Structure formats: C-alpha cells, structure tokens
Amino acid sequence: MEVQQPDDGAPRFSIWNTRRVAWLERGDPQGFPVFYAHGNPGSRLELLFLDAKAKDYGIRLIVMDRPGIGASSFVPDYGLLDFAADIEKLADEKGLDGFGLMGWSSGGPPVLATAYYLPRRVRFAISISGYTNFGEYNKARQAMSEYGLHGPKLSEEHPVLFKQALKVARWADLTLPGVYMAVAEAEMAPADQALLNDKKRSELFVRNQQEALVQGVKGVIQDLEVQWAAWPFSLTNIQVPVHIYQGGKDTFVPVEFAQHMAQQIPDASLSILPESGHLLPLDQQFMDRVFKEIQHYMKN
C-alpha cells in the first residue's frame, strides 16, 4: 500500500515579466473557485487548514503569497489595487470568469480591494477578522492602541524601531519557535488557545508563520503599512455582497473594525461570534458555516 505523504504546501509559480508569483490550490479542483488572501504573518499554507472542508463543500480554493512573503518576489510600492490586478491576472490565466473572495485578518483589505476593482467578476467577498479602511475610520489607530496593538503607531512614528522589532520576532519564530509560540499564545483569547491545543494544528500554525518570514521582514512591513494607511478606494463604493465575520474576544483586531465595515459597505452582513477569538479559519465548525454560506452562491 502506498503511504500518503503529508501535504507540505509546495507552491506553483507564475512568472509575470521578471516577477515570480507563488500560488497554491486546494479543496475540490472542479469546485466553485474562491480566491483566498492570507494573514500577516501568514502565507499560502493557510489553505492546508481549509483543504478538507473545502473538498466536502465542493469549493476550489486558490491563494497567492503576497510580494516578499512566502515564495513570491518582493515588489516595491505594492498596494491593495495591485493585489486586485494580480487576482484578475491569475483568474485570466486559469480561465475563471466569476469567482468568490475570502480573506483572513490582513487578507481582509486585499479582498475588499478586489471586490471594489472587479465588481462584474466577483460574486461575493468574505472578510474574517479583518481590518477596516483607516482612512475612513478616524478612530482606527486609537482602537488599536486601546487593544495594546501598537504596530500602526510604531511604524508611523518610529519606523526603524518597528523594523527592528519585527526582525527580533522573525529570529524568534525561525530559531526558537517554542518560545515564539508561548509569547503569541499568551496574547490570544482562550478560544484561540484551545484551537492550538491540537498538535497538528499548532505545528501548521508555526510553519505558516515561518513561511511568511522566510525572505525577511521587508514584504511583511510593506503589506502591513499599506493596510494601516488610507486605502485608494472607499468602502461605500464596493458593489458586491460582503460577509463580515468577527470574534467578540479577538485580541488582534478590534471588534469596532467589523462594525465600521458593516456600516459603510452597502451590501454587507455582519456576524459577531461573542466567544470566538482571532483564529476563526482554524475552527472547523466556523468553516462549516462559511462554506455553507458560499454554497448559496454556487446554487444561483
């Protein structure tokens, strides 16, 4: 009997000019296509959390490593609408006309940018534990500080110190993952800690964080700073249905962000899960809920 090897999430590549774009597909290869945007630090490996459930629901998941993250080439001055244009290019490459979008945490803003940019091709967008537009929510930085999340303020006022802090975090992640995880878990909600009690899930979580940082911190910093700045589009101009999910106990993204998005996006639905934290895509029951929501679009 052939022994099944563990899925290591090895990327496929598209070469656009001199640029290397790493992508991964999982789920049902014949299923309804949904482009996924990973968190930060995060990478294409997040699809390995979702693979089995996506197969069960007939959903084809596709993800790109964003520039300088994972295995994709760094691209200077890469913004949210550049991501949207890349999704358009990759969809054309794969012969996909209509598709859905799903993003987790720092994957939320790129997903919303794509929904804005491609209203005729995007059937729906799902933002899970995601940021809102800091340019339209003037309390965003204050809310982050009140949560003890000082990244936006530090990157703006002390960029050198911010870079050094991320370099230290990267070193710990790659060389002392046990210590890195202990520190990270101490900052998490109890629901998130419970999810990481599973050894395989915890190991994949660490691998995903490490993969994000393998090239260094340049891509990670650019990605975050783009999301913490004013976006080049308004939430009010998004024309497709947007489903917003937020854990009520999230310690990494303020609940107010989800509420603000729901108020500003014309066709938005908001679901706040009172006892959940930030790691919603690692929760199998939550993903049942999300994939059932996607099935409504597959039937229409």
C-alpha positions in Angstrom: 0.0 0.0 0.0 1.3 3.4 -0.9 2.0 5.7 2.0 0.4 9.1 1.7 2.9 11.8 2.3 1.9 14.9 4.3 0.9 17.9 2.3 3.8 20.4 2.5 2.1 23.1 0.6 4.8 23.4 -2.1 3.9 26.3 -4.3 3.3 26.6 -8.1 4.6 29.6 -9.9 3.5 32.2 -12.4 6.2 34.3 -14.0 5.0 37.8 -14.8 7.8 39.8 -16.5 10.7 39.1 -14.2 8.4 38.6 -11.2 7.8 35.2 -9.5 4.3 34.8 -8.1 3.8 31.8 -5.8 0.3 30.3 -5.6 -1.4 27.2 -4.3 -4.7 25.4 -4.9 -6.6 23.2 -2.5 -10.1 21.9 -2.0 -12.1 20.5 -4.9 -10.2 21.1 -8.1 -13.5 21.0 -10.0 -15.4 23.1 -7.5 -16.6 26.7 -7.4 -13.5 29.0 -7.4 -12.7 31.2 -4.4 -9.6 33.3 -4.2 -8.2 33.4 -0.6 -6.0 36.1 0.9 -3.7 35.0 3.8 -3.0 36.9 7.0 0.2 38.6 8.1 2.4 36.9 9.1 0.8 34.2 7.0 1.2 32.5 3.7 -0.3 30.2 1.2 0.0 27.4 3.8 -3.2 28.6 5.4 -5.1 26.6 2.7 -3.9 23.5 4.4 -6.2 24.3 7.3 -9.1 24.6 4.9 -8.4 21.9 2.4 -10.5 19.0 3.7 -13.6 21.2 4.4 -13.4 22.8 1.0 -13.4 19.4 -0.6 -16.5 18.4 1.4 -18.4 21.5 0.1 -17.2 21.5 -3.5 -15.1 24.6 -3.2 -11.8 25.3 -5.1 -9.5 27.5 -3.1 -6.7 29.5 -4.7 -4.2 31.7 -2.8 -1.2 33.8 -3.8 1.7 34.6 -1.5 1.8 38.4 -1.5 5.0 40.1 -2.6 8.0 39.4 -0.4 6.1 36.9 1.7 6.4 33.1 1.4 7.8 32.3 -2.1 6.7 35.4 -4.1 9.1 38.0 -5.3 9.2 41.3 -3.5 7.6 44.2 -5.4 8.3 47.8 -4.2 5.3 50.1 -3.7 2.8 47.3 -4.0 -0.7 48.4 -2.9 -4.1 47.0 -2.4 -5.2 47.6 -6.0 -2.1 45.9 -7.3 -3.2 42.8 -5.4 -6.6 43.2 -7.1 -5.0 43.4 -10.5 -2.9 40.3 -9.7 -6.1 38.4 -8.9 -7.5 39.5 -12.2 -4.4 38.3 -14.0 -4.3 34.9 -12.2 -8.0 34.4 -12.9 -7.4 35.1 -16.6 -4.5 32.7 -16.5 -6.8 30.0 -15.1 -9.7 30.8 -17.4 -12.0 31.8 -14.5 -14.7 34.4 -15.2 -16.8 34.6 -12.0 -15.4 33.7 -8.5 -15.7 34.4 -4.8 -13.2 36.0 -2.4 -12.2 35.2 1.2 -9.6 36.9 3.4 -8.5 36.4 6.9 -7.0 39.2 9.1 -4.6 41.1 6.9 -6.2 39.2 4.0 -9.4 41.2 4.5 -8.2 44.5 2.9 -6.9 42.9 -0.3 -10.1 41.0 -0.7 -12.2 44.2 -0.3 -9.9 45.9 -2.8 -10.5 43.1 -5.3 -14.3 43.3 -4.7 -14.2 47.0 -5.5 -11.9 46.6 -8.5 -13.7 43.6 -10.2 -17.4 44.1 -9.4 -18.5 42.2 -12.6 -16.5 39.1 -11.8 -16.6 38.9 -8.0 -19.8 37.1 -6.8 -19.2 37.8 -3.1 -16.4 38.7 -0.6 -15.8 37.3 2.9 -13.7 39.2 5.4 -12.8 37.2 8.5 -11.2 39.1 11.5 -10.1 41.8 9.0 -9.0 45.4 9.1 -11.2 48.3 8.0 -10.1 51.4 6.0 -8.0 53.5 8.3 -8.6 56.5 6.0 -12.4 56.3 6.6 -12.4 55.3 10.3 -10.6 58.0 12.1 -10.6 56.1 15.4 -8.8 53.1 13.9 -5.3 53.8 15.4 -6.8 54.8 18.7 -8.7 51.5 18.8 -5.6 49.5 18.0 -3.7 51.3 20.8 -6.5 50.6 23.3 -6.2 46.9 22.4 -2.5 47.1 23.2 -1.7 46.8 19.5 1.0 49.5 18.9 2.2 48.4 15.4 0.5 51.2 13.4 1.7 53.9 15.7 5.2 52.4 15.9 5.5 52.0 12.2 4.4 55.6 11.6 6.4 57.4 14.4 9.4 55.1 14.8 9.8 53.1 11.6 13.4 51.9 12.4 12.3 50.6 15.8 9.3 48.9 14.2 11.6 47.1 11.7 13.9 46.0 14.4 11.1 44.6 16.5 9.9 42.6 13.5 13.4 41.3 12.9 13.6 40.1 16.5 10.2 38.4 16.2 11.3 36.8 12.9 14.5 35.5 14.6 12.5 34.0 17.5 10.0 32.4 15.1 12.6 30.7 13.0 15.1 29.7 15.7 13.0 29.4 18.9 9.5 28.5 17.7 8.5 27.2 21.1 9.3 30.5 22.8 7.7 32.4 19.9 4.5 30.4 20.3 4.4 30.7 24.1 4.6 34.5 23.8 2.0 34.5 21.0 -0.4 32.2 22.8 -0.2 34.4 26.0 -1.7 37.2 24.0 -4.5 35.1 22.5 -8.1 34.7 23.6 -9.0 31.4 25.4 -10.9 30.2 22.3 -7.7 30.6 20.2 -5.5 28.9 22.7 -8.0 25.9 22.7 -7.7 25.6 18.9 -3.9 25.4 19.2 -4.1 22.6 21.8 -4.3 20.3 18.8 -0.7 19.3 18.0 -1.0 19.1 14.2 -2.9 22.4 14.0 -0.3 24.1 16.2 2.6 22.8 14.1 1.0 24.0 10.9 0.3 27.4 12.5 4.1 27.7 13.3 5.0 26.6 9.8 2.7 29.2 8.3 4.2 32.0 10.3 7.7 30.8 9.5 7.0 30.6 5.8 5.7 34.2 5.8 9.1 35.4 7.2 11.5 33.2 5.2 12.6 36.1 2.9 12.9 38.6 5.8 10.6 41.4 7.0 10.5 43.8 4.0 7.4 42.3 2.4 5.7 41.9 5.8 6.3 45.5 6.7 5.1 46.8 3.3 2.0 44.7 3.5 1.0 45.9 6.9 1.8 49.6 6.3 -0.4 49.6 3.1 -3.3 48.2 5.2 -2.8 50.7 8.0 -2.9 53.7 5.6 -5.8 55.3 3.9 -7.0 52.9 1.1 -7.2 54.1 -2.5 -11.0 53.4 -2.7 -14.0 53.9 -0.4 -15.8 51.1 1.3 -19.0 52.8 0.2 -18.2 52.0 -3.4 -18.0 48.3 -3.0 -20.8 46.9 -5.2 -20.8 43.2 -4.3 -22.2 41.3 -1.2 -19.7 41.3 1.6 -20.0 38.9 4.6 -18.0 40.1 7.7 -17.2 37.7 10.5 -15.5 38.8 13.7 -14.7 37.1 17.0 -16.0 39.0 20.0 -12.9 38.1 22.0 -10.4 38.9 19.2 -7.2 40.3 20.8 -5.6 41.2 17.5 -8.3 43.1 15.6 -10.8 45.4 17.3 -14.4 44.5 17.0 -15.1 48.1 16.0 -13.4 47.5 12.7 -16.1 44.9 11.7 -18.8 47.2 12.8 -17.4 50.1 10.8 -17.2 48.0 7.6 -20.7 46.8 8.0 -21.9 50.4 8.4 -20.0 51.6 5.3 -20.3 48.8 2.7 -23.7 49.0 1.0 -24.4 45.2 0.8 -22.8 43.9 4.0 -23.8 41.4 6.6 -22.1 41.3 10.0 -21.7 38.2 12.2 -20.0 38.7 15.6 -19.2 35.5 17.4 -19.2 36.5 21.0 -16.9 33.9 22.5 -14.6 33.5 19.5 -11.1 34.9 19.0 -8.9 35.7 16.0 -8.1 32.3 14.6 -11.6 31.6 13.1 -10.3 29.7 10.0 -8.7 27.1 12.3 -12.2 26.4 13.7 -13.8 23.5 11.8 -17.4 24.4 12.9 -16.9 28.0 11.8 -15.7 26.9 8.4 -18.8 24.8 8.0 -20.8 27.9 8.5 -18.7 29.9 6.0 -18.7 27.2 3.3 -22.4 26.7 3.7 -22.8 30.5 3.0 -20.7 30.1 -0.1 -22.9 27.2 -1.3 -25.8 29.7 -1.6 -23.9 31.5 -4.4 -23.0 28.2 -6.0 -26.7 27.4 -6.5 -27.6 30.7 -8.0 
